[in-house]
Amino acid sequence: MKKLISIIFAAASLAACNDKTELGPEHRAEVKIDKIAYSAPIPDTDVEVTCDLSCEYGIYSAWIDYQIDDDPEVQQTGAKLYDGSDKRNVTWHYSATIPGQPAGTKISFRIFSYTPYGKLTIGSIVVYTVSETEPAEISLPNK
């Protein structure tokens, strides 16, 4: 009888472990990417991209993927892990640099971010063209 009870208990325990339970909201929460701005894209000068990241469950990392003149090869820059100084990091002013390009070059970029729970957020595509003259700093509308 003891052996039978042990087997039933073990089977019930395994069933409980295999139960597909709903993950909490921290596993679904995305990072909000806001206030995207970049410095003037002038020839052969690095472009600094900045934005504010926020998530009520924290931010783990961020980076930028960019393409040059629609080349299918994607470049990555600015990969950073949050420094960990605030274990519940809910906001982060992120910045990264896209290397300078010749005049007339079209750059497309996206900002990516992960939460500590593995939720990936992919920002909208932003496009700029390197100009001959120096335009004012660009700020994109909040989405």
Secondary structure, 3 states (H helix, E strand, C coil): CHHHHHHHHHHHHHHHHHCCCCCCHHHCCCCEEEEEEECCCCCCCCEEEEEEEECCCCCCEEEEEEEECCCCCCEEEEEEECCCCCCCCCEEEEEEEECCCCCCCEEEEEEEEECCCCCEEECCCEEEECCCCCCCCEECCCC
